[in-house]
Amino acid sequence: MQAALRVAGALVAVIVLASTATADVAPGDRITSENVERVKDLISPGLEWCIRHGFPLTIIETRRIIWPQAYKEATEKYSQQVRLGADGLSLKDYVAGLPFPNLQPSDSQLAAKIMWNYNHNFFATDDLDARNFDADTGSIADHGPMTVERHFLLDHFRRLWWIGRLYVDPKPEKTPNAAGYELQQGLYPILEPYDVKGVGFVSNRYLDFAKQDDAWLYLPALRRIRRLSTAQRSDALFGQDTDVDSYGGYAGQIGWMDWKYLGERDLLALVHGQHFPAKWQAWGIPYSDIYDRSGELWKIWINDVTIRKQIIGGGIEYPEERIFAPAIVMVDMQLDHATKASIPSQRFPGEQGWYFNQGEQAGITDDWFTVAALVNAGH
C-alpha cells in the first residue's frame, strides 16, 4: 500500500510505501492516545493526530493480498512495453494490468512510476458504481463524538475506464475513443439535504495529461451548469470536507504534480476492515496526509477497506477477493472538523453499495456521464 503526504495547491507531493509493519505490536493490541508513542514511527502525522484525539487502532493478523488472475496475467503480458514519456510523467504504451511491477529505488523515475501503479491498481479496472451512501459532516471534539452539522444522502458515484479494461467488453479499451478519454466519472444526484437536492457533477479525464479535466457542476436551485476549473477540484463544497482531487487519497491527474521518492519504511495500514499492519503490493492509499501551502498539516483522508469476495451483508459474490471500501473519513485538523461516509447507507437494507465491473447491468453507460443526464437527474 502507499501512504500519501500531499501539499495542497502546490506542485509537490510525497509518497511513503507501506510494507509489513515490524514494530512492537501484535494482533489484538489496541493503540490509543495513551500508547500512541509505541507506533509513532509506523503512522503518518495525520493518523497520529487522529489517534491522539480519540481514533483508536486495533491490530489484527497480517494477511497477504492476492491479485485477481486477469490483472496478474495482463501485468505479465503488457508491463515490459510500458514506459514514461520524455516529460517523465506521461504514460506510454500502457494496455492493462500494473504498469511497473519491478521497481528499483535507484530508478530516477521511481516516484512517478509508483503513482501510475496506484492509478492503475486493481480496485476497479473497468467501471464501478457506489450507490445509496450517507455522509455526515460536522465538528469533532477531543475524545468526543462528531457534532453532525449536515447529513448527505447520495445516489451514485460512478466511474468508467476507457483503457486497461479486463472484464467488460469492449476490452482492453473502449473504441472508438475520438475524444481521447482515460476515464469518466460522476457523482449525482444528491438526495439530501433539501437545499442541495439534485446537485451533482460529471467530469472527463484525458489520456493527454496536458489537457485539463472537463468538469461540470449542476445547481438545480439556480437552474444552471457551472464549469469547474482544475483549481476548483481541490475545493470542499457544501460545508463538508472532501474534494474531488482527494477521492481515494489522490484522484488528480498524475502529470499535474511533481513526485519525489524519499525512501521506504514500514507503516500500519487500514486494509482488512480493521486497522492492521498491511503489505503494500495492492498499490492503494490507506491514508493521505494533506498539507497547506505554508507546510502545516491540514487534512487526512482515511480509507477503511476490506478485502473479500462479497461485501459485508451480501450482494454480488465475485470469483476472487477484491477491495471494498465500506467507509471513508476526511478530517480537517486545523478546523477540528470532519466528514465521514458509509457505503452503503444503513437506511437501505439489502443494498450492497458497491458494484465493480458490471457495465450496463449496473447502469454504467456512456450517456450517464453527460451534462444532459446530470441535469435530467437533478430535476
KEZA-800269 format. One record per residue: x negated, y negated, z of N, C-alpha, C in turn; residue in three letters. Coordinates in steps of 0.001 Angstrom, whole numbers, padded with zeros to 6 digits, always signed. Atoms other than C-alpha are relative to their C-alpha. Layout:
XYZXYZXYZALA;...
END
This chain:
-000845+001188+000000+000000+000000+000000-000885-001244+000000MET;+000734+001249-000072-001000-003644-000098+000700-000931+000966GLN;-000553+001104-000780-000503-006400+002414-000477-001275-000661ALA;+000356+001182+000771-000436-009756+000703-000030-001231+000872ALA;+000085+001291-000673-001552-013115+002039-000037-001049-001094LEU;-000121+000931+001111-000471-015990-000194+000011-001435+000497ARG;-000075+001436-000266-000905-019726-000261+001080-000564-000906VAL;-001132+000475+000785+002418-021177-001367-000334-001328-000662ALA;+000170+001239+000719+002323-023860-004007-001414-000211-000540GLY;+001360+000116+000502-001360-023267-004769-000285+001165-000927ALA;+000335-001042+000955-003153-021066-007288-001054+000934+000566LEU;+000928-000951-000613-004907-018748-004905+000809+000976+000837VAL;-000675-000983-000836-003839-015535-003195-001017+001039+000431ALA;+000907-000992-000561-005486-012861-001102+000775+001292+000191VAL;-000636-001301-000161-004637-009150-001168-000882+000874+000878ILE;+000714-000943-000855-005643-006690+001542+000606+001375-000222VAL;-000487-001358+000195-005370-002983+000744+000182+000700+001337LEU;-000255-000732-001233-003849-000794+003412-000257+001478-000220ALA;+000298-001424+000063-005268+002696+003886+000586+000661+001235SER;-000490-000681-001195-004629+005245+006628-000629-000609+001242THR;+000514+000676-001185-004973+003479+009970-000724+000976+000908ALA;+000803-000880-000848-007619+004878+012301-000199-000595+001382THR;+000162+000630-001316-007158+002692+015372+000433+000959+001092ALA;-000361-000798-001162-006475+003968+018840+001515+000014+000185ASP;-001455-000150-000074-002802+004691+018116+000349+001434-000364VAL;-000442-001358+000252-000858+007929+017959+001499-000005-000200ALA;-001452-000066+000182+002635+008996+016867+000728-000099+001334PRO;-000761+000220-001222+005145+007850+019444-000376-001266+000739GLY;+000410+001245-000652+003176+004790+020552+000927-001137-000410ASP;-000826+001170+000263+005215+001615+020808-000841-001251+000236ARG;+000816+001210-000054+003451-001657+020060+000917-001191+000224ILE;-000811+001155-000358+004946-004736+021729-000907-001194+000266THR;+000798+001188-000319+003836-008211+022748-000973+000267+001138SER;+000857-000287-001151+002298-006659+025859-001279+000747-000375GLU;+001205-000749+000381-000152-004431+023987-000412-000228-001449ASN;+000279+000270+001406-000413-006043+020526-001490-000125-000280VAL;+001444+000108+000199-004138-006663+021051-000599+001322-000456GLU;+000479-001337+000334-004542-002932+020605-000066+000231-001515ARG;-000050-000205+001447-003685-003167+016891-000260-001302-000765VAL;+000157+001310+000625-004638-006767+016168-000799+000067-001290LYS;+000820-000115+001201-007241-005706+013606+000659+000838-001092ASP;-000690-000857+000963-004697-003464+011839+001302-000624-000510LEU;-001203+000678+000457-001971-006007+011174-000375-001389-000504ILE;+000252+001355+000500-001701-009344+009418+000366-001017+001073SER;-000383+001041-000963-001438-012647+011337+001508-000200+000076PRO;-001451+000163-000011+002200-012882+010288+000699+001079+000794GLY;-000622-001091-000741+003097-009454+011636-000356-000088+001482LEU;+000366+000206-001402+001160-010199+014825+000930-001025+000654GLU;-000931+001024-000518+003317-013327+015284+001352+000631+000306TRP;-001306-000633-000204+006458-011236+014890-000002+000900+001228CYS;+000072-000896-001157+005331-008648+017433-000052-000806+001295ILE;+000110+000822-001209+004388-011337+019946+001314-000687+000347ARG;-001285+000648-000252+007889-012786+019586+001154+000993+000102HIS;-001047-000974-000290+009754-009530+020175+000373+000936-001121GLY;-000242-000895+001138+009450-007456+016976-000893+001224+000182PHE;+000881-001125-000348+008113-004064+018202-000259+000937-001183PRO;+000338-001049+000958+006415-001357+016132-000007+001341+000715LEU;+000092-001372-000516+006822+002375+016689-000838+000816-000973THR;+000905-000763+000851+004009+004556+015351+000555+001391-000218ILE;-000425-001369+000298+005043+007754+013555-001099+000696-000798ILE;+000995-000819+000685+003156+010536+011814-000197-000482-001434GLU;+000311+000328+001382+001392+009703+008554+000506+001109-000925THR;-000448-000976+001002+002940+011389+005511-000386-000493-001379ARG;+000491+000381+001319+001489+011378+002021+001152-000400-000919ARG;-000970+000448+000994+003372+009507-000718-000354+000663-001335ILE;+000238-000738+001243+003736+011651-003866+000575-000774-001180ILE;-000498+000657+001194+004024+010040-007289+001060+000850-000701TRP;-000927-000748+000865+007028+011030-009435-000762+000602-001184PRO;+000740-000719+001031+005939+013536-012084-000116-000798-001298GLN;+000037+000747+001258+006882+011368-015082-000973-001177+000093ALA;+000907+001122-000221+004939+008439-013628-001445+000488-000006TYR;+001342-000592-000035+001915+010649-012962-000469+000369-001404LYS;+000359-000414+001349+001965+012048-016499-000264-001205-000897GLU;+000211+001202+000797+002305+008581-018037-001329-000661+000352ALA;+001278+000562-000422-000658+007370-015983-001162+000751-000638THR;+001055-000823+000583-002799+010265-017178-000089-000197-001509GLU;-000039+000109+001464-001719+009736-020799-000460-001366-000505LYS;+000179+001337+000563-001975+005961-021163-001042-000886+000694TYR;+000792+000967-000770-004190+004438-018475-001371-000291-000596SER;+001343+000217+000536-007503+004889-020324-000042-001099-001059GLN;-000011+001013+001049-006372+002470-023033+000314-001403+000525GLN;-000436+001281-000549-005209-000321-020686-001202-000868+000347VAL;+001072+000933-000303-007374-003411-020291+000593-001361+000327ARG;-000389+001382-000184-007200-007019-019219-000444-000815-001203LEU;+000340+000854+001112-007224-009738-021843-001241-000831+000284GLY;+001193+000824-000141-010093-012153-022422+000165-001051+001085ALA;-000261+000974-001063-008413-014538-019973-000208+000584+001386ASP;+000207-000667-001285-008980-011941-017220+001259+000222+000800GLY;-001256-000107-000753-005307-011975-016212+001086+000768-000745LEU;-001077-000645+000745-003032-010749-019010-000294+001478-000213SER;+000111-001454+000145-002369-007022-019506+000119+000370-001474LEU;+000026-000396+001399-003177-005421-022862+000118+001519-000137LYS;-000122-001414+000384-002224-002063-024419+000637+000855+001094ASP;-000709-000772-001024-000033-001049-021484+001226+000662-000615TYR;-001188-000720+000472+002639+001587-022198+000884+000389+001173VAL;-000784-000452-001153+003773+003192-018909-000947+000574+001042ALA;+000789-000543-001088+002564+004520-015568-000811-001086+000701GLY;+000878+000930-000724-000091+002937-013348-001081-000488-000958LEU;+000975+000487+000973-002311+000642-015439-001448+000376+000312PRO;+001409-000162-000359-005561+001045-013491-000136+000956+001189PHE;+000045-000953-001118-005752+004267-011415-001376+000153+000634PRO;+001360-000221-000505-009532+004260-010983-000684-001338+000227ASN;+000544+001315-000319-010538+001040-009277-001304+000122+000773LEU;+001285+000020-000674-014045+000214-008094-000231-001385+000612GLN;+000240+001299-000644-014992-002542-005587-000959-000893-000773PRO;+000984+000787+000754-017808-003637-007932+000598-000658-001246SER;-000659+000537+001192-015331-004474-010730+000328-001479+000216ASP;-000247+001440-000143-015269-008268-011220+001466-000361-000228SER;-001419+000238+000271-011625-007987-012354+000908+000786+000950GLN;-000734-000888-000895-010559-005821-009426+001284-000621+000531LEU;-001165+000613-000633-008155-008298-007820+001186-000056-000946ALA;-001091+000058+000979-006105-008848-010985+000532+001394-000316ALA;-000432-001372+000282-006019-005090-011651+000864+000555+001134LYS;-000822-000411-001140-004700-004449-008136+001418-000547-000151ILE;-001320+000609+000125-001852-006866-008797+000790+000582-001158MET;-000730-000660+001092-000990-005290-012142+000442+001401+000411TRP;-000454-001292-000542-000877-001919-010370+001261-000182+000835ASN;-001204+000281-000782+001594-003432-007924+001181-000327-000917TYR;-001076+000424+000902+003588-004967-010765+000628+001180-000730ASN;-000504-001178+000712+003945-001566-012433-000044+001238+000906HIS;-000078-001162-000890+004418+000673-009384+001241+000820-000338ASN;-001108-000889+000359+006993+003472-009367+001288-000302+000755PHE;-001220+000364-000722+009587+001648-007217+001213+000042-000927PHE;-001051-000082+001014+011762+001120-010293-000657-000243-001348ALA;+000717+000121+001258+010307+001770-013726+000892-000445-001149THR;-000900+000318+001106+013380+001350-015950+000997-001094+000388ASP;-000978+000988-000448+016057-000512-014023+000397+000296+001438ASP;-000557-000216-001324+017623-000995-010617+001212-000891+000200LEU;-001175+000765-000423+020877-002188-009118+000112+000150+001504ASP;-000242+000038-001445+021028-003188-005440+001305-000752+000191ALA;-001332+000602-000017+024663-003868-004684+000627-000001+001396ARG;-000795+000102-001228+027007-004929-001885-000896-000073+001245ASN;+000875+000099-001168+024445-006165+000614+000199-001312+000739PHE;-000142+001127-000913+024539-008509+003580-001324-000722+000168ASP;+001185+000753-000435+022127-011241+004543+000448-001008+001048ALA;-000248+000989-001057+022150-013219+007786-001201-000912+000099ASP;+001091+000946-000177+020104-016341+008340+000273-000879+001206THR;-000184+000825-001191+019513-018364+011469-001278-000142+000790GLY;+001162+000226-000854+017154-019435+014205-000279+001243+000836SER;+000397-001150-000806+015219-016863+016205-000656-000496+001280ILE;+000546+000365-001307+014339-017056+019881-001132+000937+000362ALA;+001092-000830-000481+011209-015761+021556+000575+001147+000820ASP;-000536-001193-000650+012143-012179+022530+001523-000079+000163HIS;-001453+000109-000049+015763-013025+021821+000606+000307-001349GLY;-000667-000327+001255+018352-012313+019123+000035-001203-000939PRO;-000201+001066+000970+018895-014293+015950+001332-000680+000260MET;-001246+000750-000041+021490-017045+016178+000461-000168-001444THR;-000419-000013+001405+023350-016432+012919+000689-001313-000349VAL;-000561+001263+000470+023999-019716+011148+000858+000193-001248GLU;-000761-000281+001215+025182-018313+007830-000080+001490-000289ARG;-000050-001392+000424+026268-014889+006632+000302+000040-001489HIS;-000185-000122+001440+025928-013981+002968+000396+001432-000346PHE;-000323-001298+000582+027509-011115+001053-000222-000122-001495LEU;+000379+000087+001402+026061-010460-002388+000444+001244-000756LEU;-000554-001097+000795+027492-008338-005161-001083+000858-000634ASP;+001024-000771+000704+024478-007332-007253-001326-000746-000063HIS;+001308+000429+000497+020755-007759-007649-000435+001074-000986PHE;+000356-000971+001038+019777-006104-010926-001281-000413-000708ARG;+001237+000232+000755+016517-005751-012808-000072+001007-001137ARG;+000118-000837+001196+015918-004379-016306-001389-000176-000592LEU;+001329+000030+000608+012437-003482-017527+000118+000341-001477TRP;+000029-000254+001437+011805-003654-021265-001200+000858-000390TRP;+001190-000807+000276+008438-001847-021048-000206+000976+001163ILE;+000348-000941-001070+006999+001044-019031+001129+000922+000401GLY;-001203-000782-000323+010286+002993-019198-000291+001499-000076ARG;+000294-001430-000092+010239+006664-018217+001229+000895+000034LEU;-001164-000852-000258+013820+007860-017661+001211-000301-000879TYR;-001208+000402+000716+016469+005918-019601-000363-000412-001419VAL;+000258+000373+001386+016488+005764-023394+000497-001410-000271ASP;+001238-000380+000685+015036+003981-025200-001212-000102+000913PRO;+001231-000008-000781+011612+004707-023724-001172+000336-000922LYS;+000443+000727-001197+008809+003842-023189+000269-001503-000034PRO;-000350+001417+000039+010095+000422-024310+001327-000180-000726GLU;-001238+000344+000678+013339-001187-025384-000346-000759-001278LYS;+000199+000665+001283+013395-002152-029035+001346-000174-000688THR;+000996+001043+000265+013884-004377-030858-000111-000972+001164PRO;+000257+000942-001082+012370-006921-028482-000563-001288-000589ASN;+000453+001205+000697+012173-010046-030608-000350-001120+000967ALA;+000266+001060-000975+012236-012279-027520-001298+000216+000762ALA;+001246-000285-000712+009174-010540-026057+000176+000105+001497GLY;-000257-000132-001425+010729-009694-022681-000921+001033+000638TYR;+000570-001023-000876+008801-007928-019953+001111+000566+000867GLU;-001132-000426-000807+011824-007826-017665+001025-001116+000075LEU;-001063+000944-000309+015137-009496-016912+000553+000357+001366GLN;-000600-000281-001287+016760-009860-013524+001071-001037+000309GLN;-001042+000929-000402+019735-011474-011877+000553+000373+001362GLY;-000672-000198-001280+021448-011899-008525+001312-000789-000060LEU;-001303+000669+000058+025172-012638-008754+001131+001013+000062TYR;-000274+001284-000645+027793-013357-007713-000112+000116+001519PRO;-000116+000053-001455+027550-014428-004086+001485+000060+000347ILE;-001412-000165-000390+030817-013352-002417+000350-000783+001255LEU;-000173+000776-001232+030374-015065+000960-001318-000709+000290GLU;-001140+000752-000532+030233-017738+002408+000780-000715-001103PRO;-000937+000538+000971+033074-019539+000709-000596-001165-000785TYR;+000490+001196+000684+031164-022741-000115-001004+000299-001112ASP;+000885-000375+001102+028726-020845-002370+000529+001225-000748VAL;-000596-001150+000684+031119-018180-003642-000116-000179-001514LYS;+000163+000041+001448+030370-017353-007270-001353-000457-000483GLY;+001347+000449+000371+026843-018777-007218-000859+001207-000386VAL;+000924-001070+000366+024141-016704-008869-001058-000506-000948GLY;+001042+000391+000954+021088-016724-011121-000365+001186-000877PHE;+000606-000996+000887+019595-014848-014049-001323-000574-000495VAL;+001287+000478+000501+016043-015014-015366-000617+001009-000951SER;+000743-000818+000953+013834-013680-018156-001485-000211+000232ASN;+001450+000088-000052+010133-012894-017887-000566+000579-001289ARG;+000523-000345+001313+007985-012581-020988-001343+000708+000078TYR;+001278-000694+000068+005070-010374-021992-001149-000990-000120LEU;+000987+001067+000103+003183-013552-022841+000039-000809+001293ASP;-000074+000639-001312+002298-014815-019353-000142-001519-000089PHE;+000092+001446+000162+001583-018287-020759+001380-000628-000191ALA;-001365+000489+000170+005322-018576-021410+000715+000065+001344LYS;-000648+000060-001299+007194-019695-018303+001301+000812+000011GLN;-001285-000686-000143+010150-017703-016976+001135-000950-000357ASP;-001255+000719+000178+013545-018831-018180+000926+000413+001127ASP;-000867-000310-001140+015856-019052-015144+001129-001011+000071ALA;-001178+000845-000078+019375-020400-014726+000777+000304+001281TRP;-000809-000082-001215+021395-021060-011571+001389-000527-000325LEU;-001376+000444+000241+025200-021260-011818+000611-000468+001310TYR;-000648+000605-001156+027015-023570-009361+001463-000237-000343LEU;-001406+000125+000414+030769-022969-009803+000705-001207+000594PRO;-000659+001157-000609+031740-025775-007392-000205-001253-000845ALA;+000295+001136+000872+030096-028222-009811+000302+000305-001456LEU;-000273-000461+001361+031022-026190-012904-001170-000311-000933ARG;+001162+000293+000818+027517-026465-014179-001070+001074+000142ARG;+001173-000857+000026+024481-024399-015127-001228-000883+000207ILE;+001217+000764-000286+021188-025638-013714-001197+000844-000373ARG;+001216-000716+000372+017932-024613-015297-001052-000214+001070ARG;+001005+000077-001055+015277-023808-012725-001392-000073-000604LEU;+001398+000060+000413+011678-024857-013227-000774+001104+000713SER;+000838-001013-000645+008871-022471-012349-000286-000368+001446THR;+000285+000432-001371+008095-024558-009256+001170+000273+000925ALA;-001177-000205-000834+011669-024163-008006+000209+001462+000375GLN;-000113-001415-000355+011275-020382-007936-000503+000263+001413ARG;+000518-000154-001354+009445-020862-004635+000836-000751+001030SER;-000885+000705-000925+012285-022889-003112+000987+000965+000643ASP;-001030-000764-000708+014519-021315-000461+001313-000784-000098ALA;-001257+000684+000259+018107-022166-001405+001066+000343+001025LEU;-001223-000227-000773+021381-022483+000545-000246+000230+001491PHE;+000219-000062-001436+019844-022781+004011-000604+001287+000511GLY;+000657-001230-000439+018209-019345+004038-001484-000096-000324GLN;+001457+000101+000010+014506-018483+003927-000680+000658-001199ASP;+000646-000720+001085+013894-016266+000898-000069-000844-001264THR;+000113+000645+001299+012755-017423-002516-000268+001057-001052ASP;+000062-000982+001082+012751-015697-005892-001404+000560-000177VAL;+001360-000472+000222+008971-015502-006161-000534+000880+001119ASP;+000455-000832-001117+008705-013704-002798+000731+001332+000091SER;-000716-001271-000050+011122-010846-003538-000994+001159-000024TYR;+000874-001161-000057+009413-007620-002568-001382-000277+000559GLY;+001328+000367-000465+006379-009517-001246-000675-000961-000955GLY;+000413+000931+001038+005372-011124-004538+000725+000364-001284TYR;-000774-000267+001209+007601-011433-007605-000290-001021-001088ALA;+000378+000940+001041+005856-014145-009590-000762+000695-001117GLY;+000811-000513+001095+004047-013665-012853-001452+000100+000463GLN;+001376-000218-000455+000571-012214-012208-000932-001086-000544ILE;+000877+000964+000637-001027-014660-014624+000126-001416+000527GLY;-000168+001346-000544+000237-017686-012674-000934-000274+001178TRP;+000807+000146-001206-002182-017087-009812-001443+000409-000292MET;+001370-000501-000015-005900-016702-009277-000103+000993+001155ASP;+000057-001060-001006-006648-013487-007376-001438+000270+000400TRP;+001336-000240-000518-009619-012757-005169-000001+001237+000884LYS;+000138-001219-000804-010673-009402-003741-000982-000268+001131TYR;+000844+000268-001162-012042-009789-000206-000588+001262+000618LEU;+000491-001233-000602-012508-006158+000742+001149+000912+000351GLY;-000991-001013-000354-010687-003148+002119-000098+000322+001480GLU;-000028-000428-001392-009604-002291+005638+001311+000693+000303ARG;-001194-000726-000396-007073-000142+007435+001070-000961+000511ASP;-001124+000781-000485-003628-001589+008120+001138+000915+000386LEU;-001263-000659-000289-000459-000432+009777+001027-000534-000988LEU;-000967+000414+001007+002289-000483+007167+001369+000597+000293ALA;-001381-000393-000236+006078-000090+007100+000488+000759-001223LEU;-000227-000779+001205+006808+002773+004754+001057+001084+000150VAL;-000897-001144-000095+008829+005691+006101+001193-000270+000907HIS;-001224+000296-000741+011857+003969+007593-000259-000507+001402GLY;+000443+000563-001263+009931+003049+010734-001371-000606-000247GLN;+001313+000605+000139+006696+001155+011336-001044+001069+000302HIS;+000923-001109-000179+003783+003524+010915-001276-000248-000805PHE;+001177+000136+000847+000219+003874+009526+000202+000733-001319PRO;-000347-000578+001303+000559+004494+005784-001169-000015-000965ALA;+000991+000000+001064-001621+005434+002848+000382-001048-001039LYS;-000266+001110+000902-001964+002823+000119+000234+000407-001443TRP;-000087-000415+001397-001544+004942-003005+001334-000319-000650GLN;-001286+000352+000600+002030+003752-003517-000033-001354-000698ALA;+000136+001309+000624+000836+000280-004602+001234-000864+000204TRP;-001075+000905-000367+003596-001579-002799-000526-001015+000996GLY;+000363+001000-000994+003542-004542-000434+000860+000209+001232ILE;-000820-000196-001200+004666-003635+003102+000384-001315+000653PRO;-000331+001323-000506+004469-007242+004245-000939-001012-000640TYR;+000726+001034+000710+003297-010512+002754-000042-001261+000845SER;+000179+001255-000724+001878-013456+004730-000083-001139-001000ASP;-000024+001149+000888+002521-016816+003100-000469-001227+000774ILE;+000575+001179-000644+000531-019953+003941+000439-001258-000744TYR;-000354+001252+000650+001429-023584+003275-001246-000624-000624ASP;+001117+000605+000726-000766-025973+001294-001134-000448+000908ARG;+001056+000394-000935-002671-027012+004402-000727+001205+000578SER;+000653-001209-000471-003644-023392+005037+000563+000552+001285GLY;-000634-000486-001227-001303-022893+008011+000956+001138-000311GLU;-000920-001115+000159+000607-019633+008421+001427-000523-000004LEU;-001322+000570+000212+004136-020329+007200+001107+001055+000114TRP;-001055-001002+000042+006221-017243+006432-000589+001398-000109LYS;+000339-001390+000290+006118-013461+006314+001222+000680-000594ILE;-001034-000860+000599+008140-011179+004046-000309+001422+000443TRP;+000194-001367-000487+008616-007689+005536+000946+000933-000736ILE;-000797-001043+000640+009812-004683+003532+000144+001183+000946ASN;-000263-001212-000773+011441-001980+005661+000430+001076-000986ASP;-000301-000982+001035+011275+001009+003334+000014+001404+000568VAL;-000022-001417-000334+011947+004711+003491-000202+000783-001286THR;+000317-000795+001177+010745+007411+001105+000678+001356+000131ILE;-000826-001213-000070+013178+010229+000407+000667+000217-001349ARG;-000721-000271+001239+015267+011840-002337+001364-000664-000038LYS;-001364+000538-000081+018521+010346-001127+000045-001051+001089GLN;-000101+001065-000977+019324+007112+000657+000757+000488+001226ILE;-000673-000356-001248+020447+007361+004271+001504-000153-000183ILE;-001454+000074+000111+024167+008175+004306+000568+000613-001259GLY;-000508-000682+001182+024391+009904+000926-000235-000786-001278GLY;+000163+000624+001301+024731+008871-002708-000759+000905-000941GLY;+000737-000762+000994+022698+009952-005709-001196+000691+000646ILE;+001199-000713-000444+020142+012638-004904-000947+000109-001179GLU;+000980+000004+001074+017067+012105-007036-000835+001278+000046TYR;+000766-001253+000011+014966+015101-008137-001312-000082+000766PRO;+001247+000196-000734+011879+013607-006469+000180-001132+000998GLU;-000065+001081-000967+011257+011371-003486-000315-001333-000669GLU;+000253+001331+000521+011360+007679-004182+000116-001021+001123ARG;-000002+001040-001015+011097+004384-002316+001325-000729+000008ILE;-001194+000808-000231+014263+002804-000919-000355-001101+000999PHE;+000214+001108-000938+014418-000491+000962+001317-000347+000679ALA;-001267+000275-000680+017353-000417+003410+000081-001380+000621PRO;-000032+001318-000630+016324-003786+004859-001240-000798-000384ALA;+001128+000918+000160+014120-006819+004284+000169-001151+000996ILE;-000027+001128-000922+013194-009707+006573-000973-001061-000502VAL;+000891+001132+000248+011749-013151+005836+000030-000882+001232MET;+000099+000816-001212+010525-015087+008879-000791-001263-000310VAL;+000701+001283+000081+009604-018779+008839-000551-000303+001380ASP;+000608+000167-001321+007136-019036+011739-000061-001463+000421MET;+000098+001413-000347+006940-022827+011560+001333-000561+000482GLN;-001328+000478-000391+010700-023289+011946+000706+000927+000987LEU;-000662-001006-000838+011409-020229+014147+001359+000360-000606ASP;-001217-000251+000768+013940-019252+011510-000223+001267-000812HIS;+000166-001248+000733+014612-016002+009666+001242+000325-000814ALA;-001084-000564+000793+016724-014281+007036-000225+001502-000081THR;+000100-001463+000081+017439-010543+007160+001133+000527-000861LYS;-000999-000589+000894+019268-008387+004640+000085+001494+000218ALA;-000245-001436-000080+020816-004931+004881+000541+000463-001341SER;-000400-000501+001303+021124-002966+001644+000206+001507+000086ILE;-001228+000754+000220+023837-001744+001501+000565-000556+001310PRO;-000711+000512-001163+026177-003590+003835+000758+001124+000693SER;-000768-000990-000752+027749-001541+006601+001504-000191-000175GLN;-001414+000262+000227+031049-003075+005529+000576+000849-001131ARG;-000451-000812+001130+031211-000663+002580-000386+001461+000242PHE;+000310-001404-000291+031284+002917+003928-000071+000823-001292PRO;+000153-000844+001180+030034+005388+001361-000772-000649-001127GLY;+000784+000684+001034+028208+002746-000705-001483+000254+000231GLU;+001414-000329-000170+024636+003888-001311-000902-001213-000177GLN;+000737+001259+000075+023472+000396-002230-001071-000072-001059GLY;+001115-000003+000935+020502+001393-004387+000252+000976-001145TRP;-000154-000830+001191+020765+002701-007954-001229-000219-000876TYR;+001239+000103+000765+017499+003433-009763+000120+000746-001323PHE;+000122-000632+001312+017053+004153-013459+001300+000685-000433ASN;-001320-000530+000349+020777+004650-014070+000583-000642-001259GLN;-000436+000603+001250+021148+002371-017100+001452-000428+000004GLY;-001386+000421+000163+024692+001823-018350+000924+000604+001056GLU;-000839-000609-001035+026086+004189-015693+000144-000910+001211GLN;-000044+000946-001117+025270+001510-013117+000328-001416-000473ALA;-000361+001310+000516+026352-001363-015364-001174-000875-000387GLY;+001200+000767+000326+022801-002393-016228-000167-000021-001516ILE;+000037+000164+001443+023190-003571-019806-000594-001363-000346THR;+000647+001247+000412+021501-006333-021800+000888-001211+000246ASP;-000872+001168-000074+024574-008560-021760+000295-000438+001431ASP;-000207+000424-001383+024737-008606-017930-000952-001126+000374TRP;+001039+000968-000351+021616-010795-017885+000121-001291-000812PHE;-000229+001207+000781+023161-013596-019966+000671-001069+000848THR;-000647+001107-000687+024319-017013-018854+001518+000138-000068VAL;-001445-000179+000167+027788-016219-020211+000561+000957+001051ALA;-000451-000972-000989+028109-013169-017944-000099-000584+001406ALA;+000167+000652-001298+026796-015175-014984+001169-000938+000302LEU;-001094+000958-000187+029419-017888-015469+001323+000730+000157VAL;-001256-000734-000076+032233-015404-016040+000187+000664+001352ASN;-000106-000659-001308+031441-013515-012801+000225-001002+001112ALA;-000131+001009-001045+031360-016768-010845+001352-000669+000057GLY;-001331+000641+000006+034907-017818-011752+000913+000588+001069HIS;
END
